[in-house]
């Protein structure tokens, strides 16, 4: 076996090991499901959605594990998160009963996580990708004619990110631990 073939085998094995706890796509499309412990990452890799072993479906920040949003289904017995072909993201228990669902309906819906930690369901009917072989990414889908059907509050936003950066710059410049309050 050549060095090139050994490297390819090593990368393939590492990719298979890495992929065991996460889904391969940036969105969960119609007919796709997630089991407890699988992760669906945002395009920025800063956030991920997962179905916890407790049955709670939530979005977490990758860096510190802060929960950005939760369906509030802990203890419900949810064992699968599925994007149904009727347009709903549903959590089902072992008996197949729905324990939680988004209020969305219609064909061509996909579930994803934005770069700022918001869970979304998009109507991708009119979405036109640049490259049909590329994995769909939420932000690119919104730019390319997908419509937002459902969204949770985001943990971060461009405004919050700028605000935190400005506060940090003030702290760095003044040597204080906390930003001044009410102009004092």
TATASUL-V142709 format. One record per residue. N is the residue number from 1. RES is the residue in one small letter. D_LAST is the distance of its C-alpha to the last C-alpha in Angstrom with 2 decimals. Layout:
# TATASUL-V142709
N	RES	D_LAST
N	RES	D_LAST
This chain:
# TATASUL-V142709
1	x	69.62
2	x	67.89
3	x	64.46
4	x	63.21
5	x	64.61
6	x	63.14
7	x	59.68
8	x	60.10
9	x	61.19
10	x	58.27
11	x	55.75
12	x	57.52
13	x	57.47
14	x	53.77
15	x	53.00
16	x	55.05
17	x	53.29
18	x	49.85
19	x	50.86
20	x	52.01
21	x	48.64
22	x	47.48
23	x	48.97
24	x	50.13
25	x	48.69
26	x	45.23
27	x	46.27
28	x	48.50
29	x	51.29
30	x	53.87
31	x	56.03
32	x	53.73
33	x	52.42
34	x	50.18
35	x	51.12
36	x	48.80
37	x	46.98
38	x	47.42
39	x	44.34
40	x	43.79
41	x	41.14
42	x	38.96
43	x	39.80
44	x	36.79
45	x	37.97
46	x	34.40
47	x	35.52
48	x	38.81
49	x	40.56
50	x	42.84
51	x	45.00
52	x	44.19
53	x	47.14
54	x	45.95
55	x	46.63
56	x	43.04
57	x	42.47
58	x	38.94
59	x	36.83
60	x	34.97
61	x	32.70
62	x	34.92
63	x	32.43
64	x	31.21
65	x	33.47
66	x	30.75
67	x	32.58
68	x	31.65
69	x	34.23
70	x	37.19
71	x	40.28
72	x	40.18
73	x	43.77
74	x	43.56
75	x	46.77
76	x	48.57
77	x	51.02
78	x	50.09
79	x	51.89
80	x	51.72
81	x	49.26
82	x	51.40
83	x	50.97
84	x	53.95
85	x	55.99
86	x	55.26
87	x	51.59
88	x	49.98
89	x	48.15
90	x	49.63
91	x	49.35
92	x	52.72
93	x	53.97
94	x	57.07
95	x	59.35
96	x	58.06
97	x	56.31
98	x	53.09
99	x	50.15
100	x	47.47
101	x	47.59
102	x	45.51
103	x	46.39
104	x	47.70
105	x	51.31
106	x	53.44
107	x	54.87
108	x	53.04
109	x	49.86
110	x	48.02
111	x	45.16
112	x	42.46
113	x	38.92
114	x	36.49
115	x	34.48
116	x	31.33
117	x	32.96
118	x	34.44
119	x	38.05
120	x	40.15
121	x	43.72
122	x	44.92
123	x	48.03
124	x	49.52
125	x	52.65
126	x	51.88
127	x	50.11
128	x	51.75
129	x	50.96
130	x	51.31
131	x	53.16
132	x	55.07
133	x	55.35
134	x	51.60
135	x	49.68
136	x	47.70
137	x	43.91
138	x	41.79
139	x	39.72
140	x	42.92
141	x	44.73
142	x	42.18
143	x	42.45
144	x	46.23
145	x	46.88
146	x	46.20
147	x	44.69
148	x	42.00
149	x	43.61
150	x	41.19
151	x	37.74
152	x	35.38
153	x	31.58
154	x	30.29
155	x	28.09
156	x	26.72
157	x	26.85
158	x	26.36
159	x	23.10
160	x	21.81
161	x	23.10
162	x	21.34
163	x	18.01
164	x	18.51
165	x	19.60
166	x	16.60
167	x	14.21
168	x	16.68
169	x	16.75
170	x	13.01
171	x	13.62
172	x	16.82
173	x	15.52
174	x	12.81
175	x	15.05
176	x	12.76
177	x	14.36
178	x	11.74
179	x	9.50
180	x	5.70
181	x	5.72
182	x	5.58
183	x	3.83
184	x	0.00
